[in-house]
């Protein structure tokens, strides 16, 4: 398009704001971009690494871009995290928030590049669905309510509590039987 002739576009990519990529480095980077006096800045993803807690800070840093016509920004694979997910409790391993995600109840620190925490409670254990109420109860009380729909390797249903030990491992506890 002839209207775009002479337009100065600056592309930024892979900023990865995190504990490893420091704020002062990115602020200097933004300063250098502004010195180019761009008409437009296009930011093509991976703004953050390490989860949602860096989203506000990178937005603040990027707000200092001063192109004449505007900024276009798209997200990259590292920008998707557990931001906005319901917190069900505190992680027993690292103290981070445990969030309700599509894949399970996971510690927010499992979203860091270094994956410093691997705590997770699955959404299904032996075919028994685990809901947010039970996950929260396990995190708070170290024990779920009795659940009736676990399925054994032989295909038989059985009731059990899910209990969490001091290391954050989830195991079974079986209710006393009426015939005992």
GICOR-V382768 format. One record per residue. N is the residue number from 1. RES is the residue in one letter. SS is DSSP state (H for helix, E for strand, C for the rest). PSI is psi in whole degrees, -180 to 180 (999 if undefined). OMEGA is omega in degrees with one decimal (none if undefined). Layout:
N:RES:SS:PSI:OMEGA, N:RES:SS:PSI:OMEGA
This chain:
1:X:C:125:-179.2, 2:X:H:-25:179.3, 3:X:H:-23:-178.4, 4:X:H:-6:179.6, 5:X:C:128:178.8, 6:X:C:-2:179.3, 7:X:C:134:-179.9, 8:X:C:114:-179.3, 9:X:E:131:175.9, 10:X:E:130:177.0, 11:X:E:133:173.0, 12:X:E:141:178.3, 13:X:C:153:173.1, 14:X:C:50:177.6, 15:X:C:-37:174.5, 16:X:C:47:177.7, 17:X:E:128:-173.7, 18:X:C:-177:175.1, 19:X:C:-18:-179.1, 20:X:C:-38:178.2, 21:X:C:109:-168.9, 22:X:C:152:179.4, 23:X:H:-44:-176.4, 24:X:H:-32:175.6, 25:X:H:-47:-178.1, 26:X:H:-36:176.8, 27:X:H:-41:176.3, 28:X:H:-41:178.6, 29:X:H:-45:178.4, 30:X:H:-40:177.8, 31:X:H:-45:179.5, 32:X:H:-41:178.2, 33:X:H:-46:180.0, 34:X:H:-33:177.3, 35:X:H:-24:177.8, 36:X:C:-11:-178.4, 37:X:C:57:-177.8, 38:X:C:154:171.8, 39:X:C:-36:-178.2, 40:X:E:147:173.7, 41:X:E:132:177.3, 42:X:E:121:179.7, 43:X:E:116:-170.7, 44:X:E:54:164.9, 45:X:C:170:-173.5, 46:X:C:58:177.5, 47:X:C:-35:-175.5, 48:X:E:163:168.7, 49:X:C:129:175.6, 50:X:C:18:172.3, 51:X:C:173:-170.1, 52:X:H:-23:-173.5, 53:X:H:-13:178.0, 54:X:H:-5:-174.9, 55:X:H:-46:-178.7, 56:X:H:-41:-177.7, 57:X:H:-42:179.4, 58:X:H:-34:176.3, 59:X:H:-41:177.8, 60:X:H:-44:178.7, 61:X:H:-47:-178.5, 62:X:H:-23:178.8, 63:X:C:-13:179.0, 64:X:C:-3:173.2, 65:X:C:138:-175.4, 66:X:C:55:176.2, 67:X:C:157:-178.3, 68:X:C:-35:-174.3, 69:X:C:-23:177.4, 70:X:E:178:-179.8, 71:X:E:134:172.7, 72:X:E:133:-175.5, 73:X:E:133:173.0, 74:X:E:159:-178.9, 75:X:C:151:175.1, 76:X:C:-177:-175.3, 77:X:H:-28:179.5, 78:X:H:-9:-177.6, 79:X:H:-10:177.6, 80:X:C:125:-178.6, 81:X:C:-154:-177.9, 82:X:C:22:178.5, 83:X:C:133:176.9, 84:X:C:-3:179.8, 85:X:C:149:-179.0, 86:X:C:134:175.7, 87:X:E:127:-179.3, 88:X:E:-12:179.0, 89:X:E:-171:-179.4, 90:X:E:143:179.7, 91:X:C:130:179.5, 92:X:C:-16:-177.9, 93:X:C:-43:-172.8, 94:X:C:-8:179.5, 95:X:C:-1:177.1, 96:X:C:173:176.8, 97:X:E:138:172.1, 98:X:E:124:-174.0, 99:X:E:150:176.8, 100:X:E:110:179.2, 101:X:C:177:179.1, 102:X:C:-31:-174.9, 103:X:C:-11:-179.8, 104:X:E:-170:177.3, 105:X:E:104:-169.7, 106:X:E:149:175.7, 107:X:E:136:179.3, 108:X:H:-29:-179.0, 109:X:H:-7:172.4, 110:X:H:-11:179.7, 111:X:H:-6:177.6, 112:X:C:153:177.6, 113:X:C:-42:-179.2, 114:X:C:-8:-178.7, 115:X:C:59:-174.2, 116:X:C:-16:178.1, 117:X:C:140:-178.3, 118:X:C:17:-176.6, 119:X:C:135:179.0, 120:X:E:141:167.3, 121:X:E:122:-178.9, 122:X:E:156:176.9, 123:X:C:-20:178.2, 124:X:E:131:176.0, 125:X:E:119:-177.0, 126:X:C:49:177.4, 127:X:C:-2:177.0, 128:X:E:117:175.3, 129:X:E:139:177.4, 130:X:C:117:-178.5, 131:X:C:173:-176.7, 132:X:H:-33:179.5, 133:X:H:-46:-179.6, 134:X:H:-38:177.2, 135:X:H:-44:179.1, 136:X:H:-40:179.6, 137:X:H:-41:177.5, 138:X:H:-44:-178.4, 139:X:H:-37:-177.0, 140:X:H:-49:-172.8, 141:X:H:-4:-178.1, 142:X:C:14:-178.8, 143:X:E:136:176.8, 144:X:C:174:165.5, 145:X:C:164:175.1, 146:X:C:135:177.8, 147:X:E:138:-167.8, 148:X:E:-8:-167.4, 149:X:E:27:171.9, 150:X:E:145:-179.8, 151:X:E:124:-178.9, 152:X:C:171:176.7, 153:X:C:-28:179.4, 154:X:C:1:176.1, 155:X:C:7:-177.9, 156:X:C:139:177.1, 157:X:E:149:176.0, 158:X:E:150:176.3, 159:X:E:150:176.8, 160:X:E:159:167.9, 161:X:E:150:166.2, 162:X:E:129:179.7, 163:X:E:151:-179.5, 164:X:E:128:178.5, 165:X:C:-178:-176.2, 166:X:C:-23:179.9, 167:X:C:-1:179.6, 168:X:C:9:178.9, 169:X:C:136:179.6, 170:X:E:128:178.8, 171:X:E:177:178.9, 172:X:E:148:166.0, 173:X:E:132:-174.3, 174:X:C:135:177.7, 175:X:C:154:176.5, 176:X:C:143:-178.6, 177:X:C:152:-178.8, 178:X:C:-31:-176.6, 179:X:C:4:-179.9, 180:X:C:999:none
